[in-house]
Amino acid sequence: MNSDGPAPQGAGPLCVPHEQEASLSRYTITVTSSDGRSDPDATIGYDPPLRTFFLQAFPDETGDDLALWLGTSDREYETIDALHMAALSRGYSFMPLREDVTSQLVADLAQEADRPPHDGPLAALLRQLQSK
């Protein structure tokens, strides 16, 4: 309990029923850049709440900023191919993916296929903000 006084009204923890929880899948892969650099600790995965594949690579010295971060918007990359094309357009590649990573990403996507769509007020607000 916080000794600084009571928490503001409505500041309690967010409770999500277990069956609705969804976590990011994360797999380490190698991403190469068109200038010959390589990041063997890059991350690819699937983000169930955003319903998109994502890719993160080439952190700066502090680890706070990434040269490549794709898949931050709702349904931005619904296929691995779409993610790969986006990476290529920015001068990066992650293909060929290891077969075990590809299989797991496909399984992660399939697992979320039965998940209800995000059509609540927060989803509407996010769509509105993204359209501006």
N, C-alpha and C positions, 0 to 999 in steps of 0.2 A: 504494500500500500504506500502511496506517495505521502510523505510527511509534510509537504508544502500546502496541504489543504485538499479539499475535495476536488475531484476532476470535474471539468465543465460538463454541464448536462449534455448527453448525447455523445460523450467522448469515450464510451466503452468500446471494448474490442468488437470487431466485425465477426459475427458468427455465421459460418457457412456450413450447411449440413454436409456431412462426410461424402455422401453420394454425389454432391455437386462440385466437390473440389476437383481441380484440374491443375496439374503442374506441368511446367515446361519439360520437354525432353531435351537432353543436351548430350551431344557426342563430339569428341575431339577428332578433328580432321586437319589436313594440311591444305592451306589456301596459298596459291601462288599469284604474284602480280606480274603485269606485263613488263616491268623493269627488272625482272629476275629475282625479286625478293620472295621469301617463303616464310609462312607462319605455320609451324607444325603443331601449334596449340590453339588453332582456330576452333570455333564452336559452331555447330549446325544443330538445329532442332526444330521442334514443332511447338507453337504456343497456342494451346487450346482456347484460352479466353479470346485471343485475337483471331483465331482460326487462320493462322499463317505460318509458313515455314520461315525461319530466320537464320541469319549468318552473321557472325561476329569475328573480326580478324584484325591483326596488326594494331595492338594497343600501343599507346605512346609510352615514354619512359616512366611516367607516374602510374600508368594503368588506368587512368581516369577517362581517357578518350580513345576512341577506336577510329582507325582509318576507314574501316568498312563495317557498317552495321545496317543490315537489311532486314526487313520484316518487323516494322514497328507500328504498322497500322492494321486495322481490321481487314482481313481477307486480302492482304497486300500480295502475297505469293501463295496461291492455293495448290501449286504443284512444285516439285523439286526442279523441274525444267524451267518454270517461270523464275524461280530464285536464281538458277544458274545463268539464265539470259540477263538478268539484272546485274549479276556479278560481272559477267563478261562485258557488259556495256560500260562498266566502271573500271575495266582493266584488271579484273581478278578472275580466277578460276578455281574450282574445287573438284573438277571431274578428272578422272573417274573416281567416284565414291567407292569405298570398300563395299562389298556385297552385304556384309553384316550391318553396316550403317544404313544402307539403302533399305534393306528389309525392315529394320527397326523403325525408320522414319515412316515407311508405308503403314506399318502396324500402328504407330502412334496416331496417324491420321485416321485410320479405320476405326480405332477405338473411340475416337471423338465424333464419328459420323452420326451416332445416335443421340448425341447431346442436343438439347433443345436450342433453338437460335437465341441470340442475344437481342431481344426486342423490347427491353424495358426502357425506362426513361433515361438511364445513363447511356445506353447504347444509342438512343436517338440524339442525345447531346453530343456524344463523340462523333457521330456521323455529321452533325451540323458543323462542328468545329473543324473537321477534316475537309469539308467542302469549301471553306473560306480561303 
